[in-house]
Amino acid sequence: MRTIKLTIEYDGTRYSGWQIQPNGLAVQQVIEEALERLLGEAVRLRSSGRTDAGVHARGMAAAFATHRDLPLRAFVEGTNRFLPDDIAIIDAVEVRAGFKPIKDALAKHYRYTIRVSPVRSPLHRFHAWHVKDQLDLAAMEAALSAFTGRHDFAAFRASNCVSRTTVRRIDSVAMSREDDFIFIDVVGEGFLKNMIRIMVGTVVDVGKGRFAPDHIAWLLQNRDRKKAGVTAPACGLCLMEVFYPPDDGKGEELPISRPAAF
């Protein structure tokens, strides 16, 4: 029995999220059906986590077990033949038996994209949050710096989040701008439901002048979701990469001080 780890890219616009569910088409379901057509056997993908409806991925990691003795390129090229245009297998590596994509992950890198413009863009509507107001970028950078480290993120989770603990470690947060686009890159060990989207929504409220930059530190201390900002739209969020120890399927070293290069 072999264990194969896939790196997957997808546009999440028309999907109900990563995980199979009774109501709606999930990315996981589409890939499992494609693998079954390739392998002639049913497989179950175990992923590095979930993405919500409308969230995208450039580097989702998922693994499955198979008896088939195919070359690794066949898991990429062969599976892609049965996938729609908005999902693709980017890479496949064989990993050790017992590899667990979610438990073995060191950290994940997410990127949130904001487009600041008085006029909406039809071409970017599914991949960026359109914000009409001009934003105070210096205030936003000052606010973002408070997130780094290990904190209680109770103020930055969805009301239906079922995680037993709200403490999470953030390794790095960085913001950059290119023309009308603002990119917020977050690397951390794991995230609560809607955590990054609420972080971004709150920081955008700082940029609009609704909150002072030190409000982030106050929220981390007081844990009050009602005093945080809006939940940013799903369309702007993308899972860029999942980091593993180097011996776990050609994993990459974890970038502690900066986001991954791309």
Secondary structure by P-SEA (a helix, b strand, c coil): cbbbbbbbbbccccccccccccccccaaaaaaaaaaaaccbbbbbbccccccccbbbcbbbbbbcccccccccccaaaaaaaccccccccbbbbbcccccccccccbbbbbbbbbbcccccccccccbbbbccccaaaaaaaaaaaacccccccccccccccccccbbbbcbbbbbbcccbbbbbbbccccccaaaaaaaaaaaaaaacccccaaaaaaaaacccccccccccccccccccccccccccccccccccccccc
